[in-house]
């Protein structure tokens, strides 16, 4: 681990990680909670996201307006996000204002007031957000894909929550969930930039002293099942996601799968972009993705195409999935490797990315992984690795989700049969 990175574990179990970056004048600071959509029971689906919204709506000593005004008065930025396995609250400030950032994030995590009027107001905002997502086909298609891949389980439920659940979600549901999951052992505090670690520890010890103390329950395990979802809508395009069970963060095939995704559909030089958009003009947008989780993952391909073009799109895509299991060239692997390495190293020039990276690695692996180790793993991926992982992924049971005029999109059974040939 770099000398610039330091870790401290407080007596209550709270982990604090920091990385000092020379020649910067800012600092990013965040509290990363190991709880997200997959930690929710059906009756509280969306509570993680609801909490994220409510965190900025007032504490015992700050109004919602005061939170925004105090941060913006020093030129800082505050935000949050909810994912399937994590909820994050973070700030970016000038280095001299770190104490204010720690104070505010600690305040909203330890002393949120959940004023009934604010709760009702934010309920309406979230319902509008759900409505907007439902009206955005290339967004909501991924929720349908996720639910089809992981049916009847937390991993498959939408991060925003379901409208019926959000409409009836009570203040008590939010406070119980927060008490259950926002605990010291389930939170990593991370910071990166112009900072002093010992000073950071003192600030965190002061402002996060009132976190709940019970142990957070583990999430339900995820079980990929796959299947088919189709919704016929009156749209100009049909939106398609075809996917397969992917690789977890700690899976030895994680980096081969990442490089496979890059060379298959990760940029303008990728196979799918060149063959399907550039040569055939069948789509405006097509790309692949590798989404890892703690105990599994998803590998998928998204495309948006016209109703007539859909008939040709899938067979061409499946042919590329077949070919990549045996035909991978050294030049395209080198190009994919360069893209992945560059993306990693460029992101580390940003204090926010370094801050988030510290938290994610500690929550997933229990340690901070040196950049040189990550680069070495990327460099170690061979042509045989990529071909082997392609065979592993694309011979598994697929998941298909379509939205729009998908009458000419082959059935899941036909896709599976083509891939097995």
C-alpha positions in Angstrom: 0.0 0.0 0.0 1.2 3.5 -0.9 2.8 5.6 1.9 0.2 8.2 1.0 -2.7 5.9 2.0 -3.5 5.4 5.7 -6.1 3.4 7.5 -7.6 3.7 11.0 -10.2 1.6 12.6 -12.0 3.3 15.5 -13.0 1.3 18.7 -16.6 1.3 17.5 -15.7 -0.4 14.3 -15.8 2.6 11.9 -13.1 2.4 9.2 -11.4 5.6 8.0 -9.2 5.6 4.9 -7.4 8.5 3.4 -5.0 9.2 0.5 -2.9 12.3 0.5 -2.5 13.7 -3.0 0.3 16.2 -3.5 -0.1 19.3 -5.7 -3.9 19.6 -5.3 -5.8 22.2 -3.3 -9.1 20.3 -2.8 -10.3 17.3 -0.8 -13.1 14.8 -1.4 -14.7 13.2 1.6 -17.5 10.6 1.8 -19.3 8.1 3.9 -19.9 4.9 2.0 -22.7 2.7 3.5 -22.6 -1.0 2.7 -26.4 -1.1 2.1 -28.4 -0.6 -1.1 -31.3 -2.1 -3.0 -30.3 -5.7 -2.4 -30.5 -5.2 1.4 -34.2 -4.2 1.2 -37.2 -6.5 1.9 -40.1 -6.2 -0.6 -42.2 -4.0 1.7 -39.4 -1.4 1.8 -38.2 -1.5 -1.8 -36.8 2.0 -2.5 -36.0 2.9 1.1 -32.2 3.2 0.4 -32.9 5.7 -2.3 -35.6 7.5 -0.2 -33.0 7.8 2.7 -30.5 9.3 0.3 -33.1 12.0 -0.7 -34.1 12.7 2.9 -30.5 13.1 4.2 -30.4 16.6 2.7 -33.8 17.6 4.0 -32.8 18.8 7.4 -31.1 17.7 10.7 -31.7 18.6 14.3 -29.6 21.7 13.9 -29.7 22.4 10.1 -32.5 23.1 7.8 -32.4 21.8 4.2 -31.6 25.3 3.0 -28.8 25.6 5.6 -27.1 22.4 4.4 -27.0 23.7 0.8 -26.0 27.2 1.8 -23.2 26.2 4.1 -21.6 24.0 1.4 -22.1 26.5 -1.4 -20.9 29.4 0.7 -17.4 27.9 0.6 -17.7 26.9 -3.1 -18.1 23.2 -2.3 -20.3 20.5 -3.8 -22.4 17.9 -1.9 -24.2 14.9 -3.4 -25.2 11.3 -2.9 -26.1 8.2 -4.9 -27.8 4.8 -4.3 -26.6 1.6 -5.9 -27.5 -2.0 -5.4 -24.9 -2.7 -2.8 -24.0 0.7 -1.5 -25.3 4.2 -0.7 -22.8 7.1 -0.7 -22.8 10.6 0.7 -19.9 12.8 -0.3 -18.5 16.3 -0.6 -15.8 18.0 -2.5 -14.3 21.2 -1.0 -11.2 23.4 -0.8 -8.7 21.8 1.6 -9.3 24.4 4.4 -13.0 23.5 4.5 -12.7 19.8 5.2 -13.9 20.2 8.8 -17.2 21.7 7.5 -17.7 18.8 5.1 -17.1 16.1 7.8 -19.5 18.0 10.1 -22.3 18.1 7.6 -22.0 14.5 6.3 -21.8 13.3 10.0 -24.8 15.5 10.8 -27.0 14.1 8.1 -26.1 10.5 8.9 -26.4 10.8 12.6 -29.0 13.5 13.2 -31.4 13.6 10.3 -34.8 14.9 11.5 -37.1 13.4 8.9 -39.6 16.2 9.3 -43.1 14.9 8.1 -43.6 17.9 5.7 -40.2 17.3 4.1 -40.9 13.6 3.9 -44.2 14.2 2.0 -42.5 16.7 -0.3 -39.7 14.3 -1.1 -42.1 11.4 -1.7 -43.6 13.5 -4.5 -40.1 14.2 -5.9 -39.3 10.5 -5.9 -42.6 9.5 -7.6 -41.8 12.1 -10.3 -38.3 10.5 -10.7 -39.9 7.1 -11.1 -42.3 8.5 -13.7 -39.5 10.1 -15.6 -37.6 6.8 -15.6 -40.6 4.9 -16.9 -40.9 7.5 -19.7 -37.2 6.9 -20.6 -37.0 3.6 -22.5 -33.2 3.4 -22.7 -33.2 3.8 -18.9 -36.1 1.7 -17.7 -35.1 -1.2 -19.9 -32.2 -2.0 -17.5 -34.6 -2.3 -14.6 -36.6 -4.9 -16.6 -33.4 -6.7 -17.5 -32.2 -6.8 -13.9 -35.6 -8.1 -12.6 -35.7 -10.8 -15.3 -32.2 -11.9 -14.5 -32.9 -11.9 -10.7 -36.6 -12.5 -10.3 -38.4 -12.4 -7.0 -35.3 -11.3 -5.0 -33.8 -8.1 -3.8 -31.0 -8.0 -6.5 -33.7 -7.7 -9.1 -35.8 -4.9 -7.6 -35.5 -1.3 -8.9 -33.3 1.1 -7.0 -35.8 3.8 -7.2 -38.4 1.5 -5.7 -41.9 0.7 -6.8 -44.5 3.5 -7.0 -47.0 1.6 -4.7 -44.4 1.1 -2.0 -43.1 4.6 -2.1 -46.6 6.0 -1.8 -47.1 4.3 1.6 -43.5 4.3 3.0 -43.6 5.7 6.5 -41.1 7.7 8.5 -40.7 4.6 10.8 -39.6 2.5 7.8 -36.8 5.0 7.1 -35.6 5.3 10.6 -35.7 1.5 11.3 -33.7 0.8 8.1 -31.2 3.5 9.0 -30.7 2.1 12.5 -30.3 -1.4 11.0 -27.7 -0.6 8.3 -26.1 2.8 9.1 -23.8 1.3 11.7 -20.0 1.8 12.2 -19.0 -1.6 11.0 -21.1 -1.2 7.8 -19.6 2.2 6.8 -16.3 3.2 5.4 -15.2 6.8 5.7 -12.9 7.8 2.9 -11.1 11.0 1.8 -8.5 11.9 -0.8 -6.7 15.1 -1.6 -4.9 17.7 0.4 -5.4 16.4 3.9 -3.8 15.2 7.1 -4.9 11.7 8.2 -4.6 12.3 11.9 -6.7 15.4 11.7 -9.3 13.6 9.6 -9.5 10.9 12.3 -10.2 13.5 15.0 -12.9 15.1 12.9 -14.6 11.8 12.1 -14.4 10.7 15.7 -16.2 13.8 16.8 -18.9 14.0 14.1 -19.8 10.3 13.7 -19.9 9.4 17.3 -23.7 9.0 17.3 -24.1 6.3 14.7 -26.3 3.3 15.6 -24.4 0.5 17.2 -26.2 -2.7 16.3 -24.7 -5.1 13.8 -26.0 -4.8 10.2 -27.6 -8.0 8.8 -26.0 -9.6 5.7 -27.9 -9.3 2.4 -29.8 -12.2 0.8 -27.6 -14.1 -1.7 -28.3 -13.4 -5.3 -29.3 -16.2 -7.7 -29.1 -15.5 -11.4 -32.0 -17.3 -13.2 -32.4 -15.6 -16.5 -35.5 -15.4 -18.7 -37.4 -13.2 -21.1 -39.2 -9.9 -20.7 -41.1 -8.1 -23.5 -43.2 -4.9 -23.3 -44.8 -3.7 -26.6 -44.9 0.1 -26.5 -45.6 2.5 -29.3 -42.0 3.7 -29.8 -39.9 4.6 -32.8 -37.2 2.2 -31.6 -37.0 -1.2 -29.9 -34.7 -1.2 -26.9 -32.9 -4.5 -26.3 -30.7 -5.8 -23.5 -29.3 -9.3 -23.9 -27.3 -10.6 -21.0 -25.7 -13.4 -19.1 -24.5 -14.3 -15.6 -21.3 -12.3 -15.1 -18.3 -12.2 -12.7 -18.1 -11.0 -9.1 -15.4 -8.6 -8.1 -13.2 -11.4 -6.6 -13.8 -13.8 -9.5 -10.5 -14.7 -11.2 -12.2 -14.1 -14.5 -13.2 -10.5 -13.6 -10.4 -8.8 -15.5 -10.7 -11.1 -18.6 -14.4 -10.3 -18.6 -13.7 -6.6 -18.4 -11.3 -6.8 -21.3 -13.8 -8.9 -23.2 -16.5 -6.3 -22.7 -14.2 -3.5 -23.9 -13.1 -5.3 -27.1 -16.7 -6.5 -27.8 -18.6 -3.3 -27.2 -16.6 -0.8 -25.3 -15.8 1.9 -27.8 -15.9 3.0 -31.5 -13.3 0.5 -32.4 -15.1 -2.4 -30.7 -16.5 -5.4 -32.7 -20.1 -4.6 -32.2 -19.8 -0.9 -33.0 -17.8 -1.6 -36.1 -19.9 -4.5 -37.4 -23.4 -3.3 -36.4 -23.3 0.4 -36.6 -20.4 1.3 -38.9 -20.7 -1.5 -41.5 -24.5 -2.2 -41.4 -26.0 1.0 -40.0 -28.5 -1.0 -37.9 -28.2 1.1 -34.7 -27.3 4.5 -33.3 -26.2 3.1 -30.0 -24.8 -0.3 -29.1 -22.4 -1.2 -26.2 -21.6 -4.0 -23.8 -21.1 -3.9 -20.0 -19.7 -6.0 -17.2 -21.4 -5.3 -13.9 -19.8 -7.0 -10.9 -21.4 -7.6 -7.5 -20.0 -9.1 -4.3 -21.3 -12.6 -5.2 -22.0 -12.6 -8.9 -22.6 -10.2 -11.7 -24.1 -9.5 -15.1 -22.6 -9.2 -18.6 -24.8 -7.5 -21.1 -25.3 -5.8 -24.4 -27.6 -2.9 -25.0 -28.9 -1.8 -28.5 -31.5 0.6 -29.7 -32.7 -0.1 -33.2 -35.7 0.3 -35.5 -38.4 -2.3 -35.8 -37.3 -3.4 -39.3 -33.6 -3.5 -38.3 -34.2 -5.6 -35.2 -34.6 -8.7 -37.3 -31.0 -8.5 -38.6 -29.5 -7.1 -35.4 -29.7 -10.1 -33.1 -28.4 -12.7 -35.5 -25.4 -10.5 -36.3 -24.8 -9.8 -32.6 -25.0 -13.5 -31.8 -22.5 -14.3 -34.5 -20.1 -11.9 -32.9 -20.6 -13.6 -29.5 -19.9 -16.9 -31.2 -16.7 -15.7 -33.0 -15.2 -14.1 -29.9 -15.1 -17.5 -28.2 -12.4 -18.6 -30.6 -11.2 -15.6 -32.7 -9.5 -12.9 -30.6 -6.5 -11.1 -32.1 -3.5 -9.8 -30.3 -4.0 -6.3 -31.6 -7.6 -5.9 -30.5 -6.7 -7.4 -27.0 -3.8 -4.8 -26.8 -6.2 -2.1 -27.7 -8.8 -3.2 -25.1 -6.0 -3.4 -22.5 -4.9 0.1 -23.3 -8.4 1.4 -22.9 -9.0 -0.2 -19.6 -5.6 0.9 -18.2 -6.0 4.4 -19.4 -9.5 4.6 -17.9 -8.2 3.4 -14.6 -5.2 5.7 -14.5 -7.0 8.8 -15.7 -9.7 8.3 -13.1 -7.1 8.3 -10.4 -6.1 11.9 -11.2 -9.4 12.9 -9.6 -9.8 13.2 -5.8 -13.4 12.0 -6.0 -12.5 8.9 -7.9 -9.7 8.1 -5.5 -12.0 8.6 -2.5 -14.6 6.2 -3.9 -12.0 3.7 -5.0 -10.7 3.5 -1.4 -14.1 2.8 0.0 -15.1 0.2 -2.6 -11.9 -1.8 -2.3 -12.2 -1.9 1.5 -15.9 -2.9 1.4 -15.4 -5.6 -1.3 -11.9 -6.9 -0.6 -11.2 -5.8 3.0 -8.0 -4.1 1.8 -6.7 -1.3 -0.5 -5.3 -2.8 -3.7 -2.2 -1.0 -5.0 -2.6 0.5 -8.5 0.4 -1.5 -9.7 -1.3 -4.8 -8.6 -4.4 -3.9 -10.6 -2.4 -2.9 -13.7 -0.5 -6.2 -13.4 -3.7 -8.2 -13.4 -4.9 -6.3 -16.5 -1.5 -7.0 -18.2 -1.7 -10.7 -17.3 -4.9 -11.4 -19.3 -4.1 -13.5 -22.3 -5.9 -14.3 -25.5 -6.8 -17.7 -24.2 -8.3 -16.1 -21.1 -10.6 -13.9 -23.1 -11.7 -16.7 -25.3 -12.3 -19.0 -22.3 -14.3 -16.4 -20.5 -16.4 -15.6 -23.6 -17.3 -19.3 -23.8 -18.1 -19.4 -20.1 -20.4 -16.4 -20.3 -22.1 -16.9 -23.6 -22.9 -20.5 -23.2 -24.8 -19.8 -20.0 -28.6 -19.2 -19.9 -29.3 -15.8 -21.4 -31.6 -13.0 -20.3 -33.5 -10.9 -22.8 -35.4 -7.7 -22.2 -37.1 -5.7 -24.9 -39.2 -2.5 -24.9 -41.0 -1.3 -28.0 -41.9 -2.9 -31.3 -40.0 -6.1 -30.8 -42.0 -8.5 -33.0 -39.0 -9.3 -35.1 -36.6 -9.9 -32.2 -35.9 -13.7 -31.9 -37.3 -15.5 -28.8 -35.1 -16.4 -25.9 -35.3 -20.0 -26.9 -34.1 -19.2 -30.4 -31.2 -17.1 -29.0 -30.1 -19.9 -26.6 -30.2 -22.4 -29.4 -28.1 -20.2 -31.7 -25.5 -19.7 -28.9 -25.3 -23.4 -28.1 -24.7 -24.4 -31.7 
